Amino acid sequence: RAPSHNPHNLGNILDSLKLPAGLLVPMVDTPEQAQQIVQATRYPKQRKRSSSSTTIDGTRGCAAPFIRATSWGLQEHYSEEYFRQCEEDLLVMVQVETPLGVENIPAIADVDGVDMIFLGPMDLSCSIGKLGQFQDLEVQEFIRTAEERVVKSGGALLGGFRPPGRDVQEMMTQSQYSLVCGSVDLGLLREAAKSDAQQNSS
């Protein structure tokens, strides 16, 4: 997960990222932002996919012989293989977390190179003044609207975090998610620490 849209941050992450892998970029509200993010993940005149004639004129700086992602250029034919991986094996996910972002989902999904729209339920609930109130009907309807917009767009996969009380199987089958994060690492660590403290409190 990138800390921001900053292309220098994205480039630093990609330079250290062994592919196949995914890049999640938060707080994407407009197709223009999504386009800039995609361009930051691509080299100039790079094909959308190796099987496609479509090109994305990226803005990523090329230091391929000197980065962790290519094993510092030590692998034979590293340039051809790494460029292929950048086309085939990088999952670009943009995170929609505001009413403006939800409104613009069809246009964001239509941006070449956006593979998945990832919903952040905590931020979505907060954006309408109901932080973490996942049993609230307005919050549920807001998240459902976002889900339906992604699915109907047909241009990007649907992903997201599982809100408390939501069933992962229902999200995958009925709501048509392709990726669900059921837990967060810090949450798992917190619960393990709480359990350990309770077991040893006496």
N, C-alpha and C positions, 0 to 999 in steps of 0.2 A: 504494500500500500504506500503510494507516494504521499508526501506531506502536503503537496500543492500542485498547481498546474505548471509551475516554473520549469521551462524546458531544460535548464541546467541541472535541476534536481532529477528530472526524468532521465536525462542523459547519463548522469552518474549512476543511477540505479541500473539502467540497461547495460552499462559498461561492466558492471559486476555480476550481472544476472546470467546464470547458466541456463540455456534453453534446452528443452521446452519449459516455458514458465508463463506466468500471467502478471500483468501490471494493472493495479487498481488505482484510479485517480479520483479523489473526492470532489464533492461540491461542483458538479457540472450542471449548469443551468441553461445553456444555449447551444445550438449547433455550431456556432462560431468557436466557442470554447472547445467543443469536441473535436472540431477540425484542427485546431492548433495543437491539441494533445496528440492526435494521430500523426500529424506532421513531425512532432518532436520524437516520435518513436521510429521514424523511417529515415533512411538515407535519401539523398536527392535521386529522383527518377527511379525509385524502387517500385517493383511490381506489387500489386495488392496481394497476389498469390502467384506462385511459380507457374500455375496452370492458367493464369489470367493475363490478358494483354493490357489490363488497366494499370496505370501507374499512379503512384501517390508521390507528389514532389515534396519529399521530406526535408526537414531542416536539421536533422541530427548530425553533429560533427563526427567525422570518421577518424577514429584512432584504433581501428580494428587490430593492428599488429601488437598493440601494447596494453590490452585490457584483459581482465580476468575472464570475461565472457568467451574469449577465443583461446584461453590458456596461454595468453601473452604471445599468440602467434606461433606457438611451438608445434601445433598439429599440422600435418601435411595437408595442403589444399585448404587451409583454414578459411581463406577469404570466400571461396565458393560455397563451402558448407555453412559458414556463419550467415552469409547473405540469404541462403536458402532457408535457414532456421528463422531468420528475422521475418521472412515472408510467411512461413508455414507454421511456426511453433511459438509465436508470441500472441497471447490472448490479451487484447486491449479491452479493459473494462472501465466504464465511466460510471461514477456513483451519482445517482439522482437523490436529492435530499431536501428539496424545497418545493413550494407550490409552483414557482416559475419553471423549475426543472420538470415537474410532472406535466405541466401544460405543454412544454416543448418536447416531450418524449418522442412523438412521431418524427419530428425534424432531426432530433439527435440520433435516433436509430437509423436514419437515412444517410448518415455521414459514412462515406467509404472508409473502412478500417476500424470502425467501432464494432467489436465482436459481441459485447454484452453490456446491457444496462443493469447496474447493480443497485438495488434499493436498500437504503439505510433507514429502517423503521424508527429507530430512536430519534434521528434527526427529522424525519418526516413528522412524527408526532410533536416534536418540539416546535417545528416551523408553523404549526397551527395553534400553538399555545397550550398543548396538552401532553407535555413531556412524559413518556412512558405509560400513558393511560391506554393500554392496548385493548381493554375491554370496552372503551368508549366507542359508540357507534360511528361518530364522525371520524375518528382515527381509523377505524376498520374500513370505512367506506373510502377514505382518502387513499389508503394503501391499496385497496382493491382496484380503485380507479387507475392507479399507477401501474399495477400489474397488467390490467387489461389493455392499457395503452401500449405497453411493450409487446405483448403477445399479438395484438392486432397489427402492429407495425410491420411485422414480418421481416424486419431488417436487422434485428439484433436478438440475441438470446436474453432470457430473463434470469437474473441472479439476485441474491440478497441474503441478509441475515434473518434468522428465525426469531420472531418476537416471542416473548414469554407466553406460554399457553397455546402456541400454534404447533400443529403437528407437521413434522417434516414430510411424511408420506403424502399428506393432503397437499402440501405446497408443491411437491414434485409432480403429482398426478393430476389433481384438479386445477391448480393454478398455473401449471405448466412451467415451473421453474426448471432450469437446467443445472443450477448450482445453488445449494443452500448451505450457509455456514451455521451449523447448529449451535456452536459455542464459540466463545472468544478466549484466546489463550490466557489473558489476565483474569477472566472470570473463572476459568478452571483452576488457576493458581490460587485465587482467593478462596474458592470453595474447599480446595485441598487443605489450605492453611487453617480455615475455620474448623474443618473436621478434625485435623490434628490437634488443634487447641482444645476442642471439646473432649476428645478422647483422653487427653492428658491433663485436664484441668483439676482432676481430683488427686 
